[in-house]
Amino acid sequence: MSKYIELYSKIFEEFSVKEIISAIFGAFVYTSFITVPFVIIMGQVISVYLYLLTYWVVLIIIVMILLNYVFHHLIKQSLKLKHPEFKTNINPLILTNQIIIDIIFVIIGLLFLFVWIPILMV
């Protein structure tokens, strides 16, 4: 945990808050361009094949994990483009963030599989 906080402090030393927020916002916008068509398509297909809902929830979890990877990759690329000479190794920080967010996605997906879907099917 101390390495994680230390990496964050190094990032804030090399980049301003405005640059970091700009990188996050840009990654969010470009990831949204990818996400919106997939959500619309999956919503249409799920409404037709509702009896396969458990498989669709697993697929949605996998897609969210992949979109999380794309989001963090775009943040890393944006920060590299802002300062190509930065020395901080950002990979452990991004990997830790991805793992934490992916665990949250899996927990939410399991809640849907084992709690919400059975409640709605009754």
C-alpha positions as CSV (number, residue, x, y, z in Angstrom):
1,M,0.0,0.0,0.0
2,S,2.9,2.4,0.7
3,K,4.3,1.7,-2.8
4,Y,0.9,2.5,-4.3
5,I,0.7,5.9,-2.4
6,E,4.3,6.6,-3.3
7,L,3.6,6.0,-7.0
8,Y,0.6,8.4,-6.8
9,S,2.8,11.1,-5.2
10,K,5.4,10.7,-7.9
11,I,2.8,11.0,-10.6
12,F,1.5,14.2,-9.1
13,E,5.0,15.5,-8.9
14,E,5.6,15.0,-12.6
15,F,2.1,15.9,-13.9
16,S,-0.2,18.7,-12.9
17,V,-3.7,17.9,-11.7
18,K,-5.1,19.5,-14.9
19,E,-3.0,17.1,-17.1
20,I,-4.1,14.0,-15.1
21,I,-7.8,15.0,-15.3
22,S,-7.4,15.8,-19.0
23,A,-5.9,12.3,-19.6
24,I,-8.7,10.6,-17.6
25,F,-11.4,12.6,-19.4
26,G,-10.0,11.9,-22.8
27,A,-9.7,8.2,-22.0
28,F,-13.3,8.2,-20.8
29,V,-14.6,9.9,-24.0
30,Y,-12.7,7.5,-26.3
31,T,-13.8,4.5,-24.3
32,S,-17.4,5.7,-24.4
33,F,-17.1,5.8,-28.2
34,I,-16.3,2.1,-28.0
35,T,-18.8,1.3,-25.3
36,V,-22.0,2.9,-26.5
37,P,-22.4,0.8,-29.7
38,F,-21.6,-2.4,-27.8
39,V,-24.2,-1.6,-25.1
40,I,-26.9,-0.9,-27.6
41,I,-26.2,-4.1,-29.5
42,M,-26.0,-6.2,-26.4
43,G,-29.2,-4.7,-25.1
44,Q,-31.0,-5.6,-28.3
45,V,-29.7,-9.2,-28.3
46,I,-30.3,-9.7,-24.6
47,S,-33.9,-8.6,-25.1
48,V,-34.4,-11.3,-27.7
49,Y,-32.5,-14.1,-25.9
50,L,-33.6,-13.4,-22.4
51,Y,-33.6,-17.1,-21.5
52,L,-29.8,-17.0,-21.9
53,L,-29.5,-14.2,-19.4
54,T,-26.9,-15.8,-17.2
55,Y,-24.5,-16.3,-20.1
56,W,-25.1,-12.7,-21.1
57,V,-24.1,-11.5,-17.6
58,V,-20.9,-13.4,-17.8
59,L,-20.2,-11.9,-21.3
60,I,-21.0,-8.4,-19.9
61,I,-18.5,-9.0,-17.1
62,I,-15.8,-10.0,-19.6
63,V,-16.6,-7.0,-21.8
64,M,-16.4,-4.6,-18.8
65,I,-13.0,-6.0,-17.9
66,L,-11.7,-5.5,-21.4
67,L,-13.1,-1.9,-21.5
68,N,-11.4,-1.3,-18.2
69,Y,-8.1,-2.4,-19.8
70,V,-8.7,-0.1,-22.8
71,F,-9.5,2.8,-20.5
72,H,-6.3,2.5,-18.5
73,H,-4.2,1.9,-21.6
74,L,-5.6,5.2,-23.1
75,I,-4.8,7.0,-19.8
76,K,-1.2,5.7,-20.0
77,Q,-0.8,6.7,-23.6
78,S,-2.2,10.1,-22.9
79,L,0.2,10.7,-20.1
80,K,3.1,9.5,-22.3
81,L,2.1,11.9,-25.0
82,K,1.9,14.8,-22.5
83,H,5.4,14.2,-21.1
84,P,7.4,11.6,-23.2
85,E,10.4,12.0,-20.8
86,F,8.6,11.1,-17.5
87,K,10.6,8.6,-15.4
88,T,8.0,7.1,-13.1
89,N,7.0,3.5,-13.9
90,I,3.3,3.9,-14.2
91,N,2.5,0.2,-15.0
92,P,2.2,-1.1,-11.4
93,L,-0.1,1.8,-10.5
94,I,-2.3,1.1,-13.5
95,L,-2.3,-2.6,-12.9
96,T,-3.3,-2.2,-9.3
97,N,-6.2,0.2,-10.4
98,Q,-7.3,-2.3,-13.0
99,I,-7.3,-5.2,-10.5
100,I,-9.4,-3.3,-8.0
101,I,-11.9,-2.2,-10.6
102,D,-12.1,-5.6,-12.1
103,I,-12.8,-7.2,-8.7
104,I,-15.7,-4.7,-8.3
105,F,-17.0,-5.7,-11.7
106,V,-16.9,-9.4,-10.8
107,I,-18.6,-8.8,-7.5
108,I,-21.4,-6.8,-9.1
109,G,-21.8,-9.5,-11.8
110,L,-22.0,-12.3,-9.3
111,L,-24.6,-10.3,-7.4
112,F,-26.6,-10.1,-10.6
113,L,-26.2,-13.8,-11.3
114,F,-27.0,-15.1,-7.8
115,V,-29.3,-12.4,-6.3
116,W,-31.0,-10.1,-8.8
117,I,-31.7,-12.5,-11.7
118,P,-33.3,-15.2,-9.4
119,I,-35.4,-12.5,-7.7
120,L,-36.6,-11.2,-11.1
121,M,-37.4,-14.6,-12.4
122,V,-39.8,-15.5,-9.6
